[in-house]
Amino acid sequence: MNEIKLSTEALSAGYDKKVIVEGVEIKAEQGKILTLIGPNGAGKSTILKTICRQLRPLGGAVYIGKDRLEELSGNQLARSVSVLLTGRIKTEYMRCIDVVETGRYPYTGNLGILSDKDRDKVKEAIRLVDAEDIAECDFDRISDGQRQRIMLAGAICREPDILILDEPTTFLDIKYKLELMNILKKLAAERHIAVIMSLHELELAQRVSDTIVCIKGNCIYRTGTPEEIFSGSCIEELYGVEKGSFCEAYGSPELGKISSQPAVFVIGGGGSGIALYRSLRRKGIAFAAGIIHENDIEYPVIRALASEFVSEKAFEAVSQEKYEKALEIMKNCENAVCTLKDFGTMNERCRELMYKAEEIGILRGIDVYE
C-alpha cells in the first residue's frame, strides 16, 4: 500500500463557525489522484481550503503524514503542500518565469534569492508543463490555459508531497484540460505526489482519478474507485438528477427519453447510430432502436434515449425472437433509418430488417433527420 500523505479524522469545515460539511474522512496516497465531486455548494472547496490551512477546522483533525496540520510551521507546510485555487491571479510586470520562481521561496530564506539549484528546479518545472516558449512572456498577457500551466509549474518546482487543486479546469478549453490532466497523472506516477482536487467535469474525474469522494448534503455521500462510483444510480442520486440520465459508460449526461409512440426506427450498431440518436432526441422525435448487442458501444446511449429498443446478448447472433420483436416495433413506426454500412454473422438480422423496411416503404436516408 502506498504511503498516506494526507488524511482527515471526523473533519468539520465551514466559515465563521458555521459548519458546511462534517464527518469528513479522506486519505490521499502518494502517487494517486483523489477527486472530490458533488453539487455546487456541497462543500468541496471548503474542504480543500481547510486541509491546506486557509480555513481553520471547526472540528476533527487534518494530518500531513503523521503530523497534525496545526503543528506545522508555515515554511514546513509550504514545502509539503502546493495549492492552486480557483480564480485569476493579477500580477504587475512579472514574466512567467518570475511567477514560477515564487514557488521556490520556501527554500530561499527571507531575501528570496534563488540559488543555481533553485533555478534548475524552475526550468525543470517549466519544461514539465511544456511552457518553455512562454517563459519570458508577461504573465498578464497570456491565455487562461497558459496561466494555469505556469501556476502549476510554480507548484511543481516547490517539490511538494501533496498538490491540492480547486476546479483546475475552470476557464480552460478542451485542449488545455486534457493537457492538464495528463500532467497531473504524470506527476502522480513519476514523482509520487498525492494529488487532491475538485472537479465539475465528471468525464475527466472518471478517467484520471484513483479515488473519488462524493460530497452531498453536508457530508461524504460515498467514496470509491471510479468503477464503483460511476455505476448504477450513484451519480444520478448524488446530483439529484430527475430529468435525463447519466451514462456511466461515457461519464456524461444524456437527455431523458421521450415517453411516446416512436416515430422512427433506427437500425444501428457499432457506434454508427449514436449521432442520430442524439439528433432525434434534440429535435424531440421519439424513436426506437435495434437490434443492439449488450456489449455494443451504442447500448448505453439507446438505453438512455430510446423510447423502445431491442437488444441481444453479447457475442450472440441475433435470434429469430429478437428479430420478430424488432420487426413488430418497426412496422408501427412512420419511418426507418439504417445507419449500418457493414453486416456480419452477429447482426445479419439487421440487414434483413433494413430490407423489410425498404419492402414496406418506410426506409429513409439518414440525411432526413440530420
Residue, then its C-alpha position, 0 to 999 in steps of 0.5 A: m500500500n502506498e504511503i498516506k500523505l494526507s488524511t482527515e479524522a471526523l473533519s468539520a469545515g465551514y466559515d465563521k463557525k458555521v459548519i458546511v460539511e462534517g464527518v469528513e474522512i479522506k486519505a490521499e496516497q502518494g502517487k494517486i489522484l483523489t477527486l472530490i465531486g458533488p453539487n455546487g455548494a456541497g462543500k468541496s472547496t471548503i474542504l480543500k481550503t481547510i486541509c491546506r490551512q486557509l480555513r481553520p477546522l471547526g472540528g476533527a483533525v487534518y494530518i500531513g503524514k503523521d503530523r497534525l496540520e496545526e503543528l506545522s510551521g508555515n515554511q514546513l507546510a509550504r514545502s509539503v503542500s502546493v495549492l492552486l485555487t480557483g480564480r485569476i491571479k493579477t500580477e504587475y510586470m512579472r514574466c512567467i518565469d518570475v511567477v514560477e520562481t515564487g514557488r521556490y521561496p520556501y527554500t530561499g530564506n527571507l531575501g528570496i534569492l534563488s540559488d543555481k539549484d533553485r533555478d534548475k528546479v524552475k526550468e525543470a518545472i517549466r519544461l514539465v508543463d511544456a511552457e518553455d516558449i512562454a517563459e519570458c512572456d508577461f504573465d498578464r498577457i497570456s491565455d487562461g490555459q497558459r496561466q494555469r500551466i505556469m501556476l502549476a509549474g510554480a507548484i511543481c518546482r516547490e517539490p511538494d508531497i501533496l498538490i491540492l487543486d480547486e476546479p483546475t479546469t475552470f476557464l480552460d478549453i478542451k485542449y488545455k484540460l486534457e493537457l492538464m490532466n495528463i500532467l497531473k497523472k504524470l506527476a502522480a506516477e513519476r514523482h509520487i505526489a498525492v494529488i487532491m482536487s475538485l472537479h465539475e467535469l465528471e468525464l475527466a474525474q472518471r478517467v484520471s482519478d484513483t479515488i473519488v469522494c462524493i460530497k452531498g448534503n453536508c457530508i461524504y455521500r460515498t467514496g470509491t474507485p471510479e468503477e464503483i462510483f460511476s455505476g448504477s444510480c450513484i451519480e444520478e442520486l448524488y446530483g439529484v438528477e430527475k430529468g435525463s440520465f447519466c451514462e456511466a459508460y461515457g461519464s456524461p449526461e444524456l437527455g431523458k427519453i421521450s415517453s411516446q409512440p416512436a416515430v422512427f426506427v433506427i437500425g444501428g450498431g457499432g457506434s454508427g447510430i449514436a449521432l442520430y440518436r442524439s439528433l432525434r432526441r434534440k429535435g424531440i422525435a421519439f424513436a426506437a432502436g435495434i437490434i443492439h448487442e449488450n456489449d455494443i458501444e451504442y447500448p448505453v446511449i439507446r438505453a438512455l434515449a430510446s423510447e423502445f429498443v431491442s437488444e441481444k446478448a453479447f457475442e450472440a447472433v441475433s435470434q429469430e425472437k429478437y428479430e420478430k420483436a424488432l420487426e413488430i416495433m418497426k412496422n408501427c413506426e412512420n419511418a426507418v433509418c439504417t445507419l449500418k454500412d457493414f453486416g456480419t454473422m452477429n447482426e445479419r438480422c439487421r440487414e434483413l430488417m433494413y430490407k423489410a423496411e425498404e419492402i414496406g416503404i418506410l426506409r429513409g436516408i439518414d440525411v432526413y433527420e440530420 
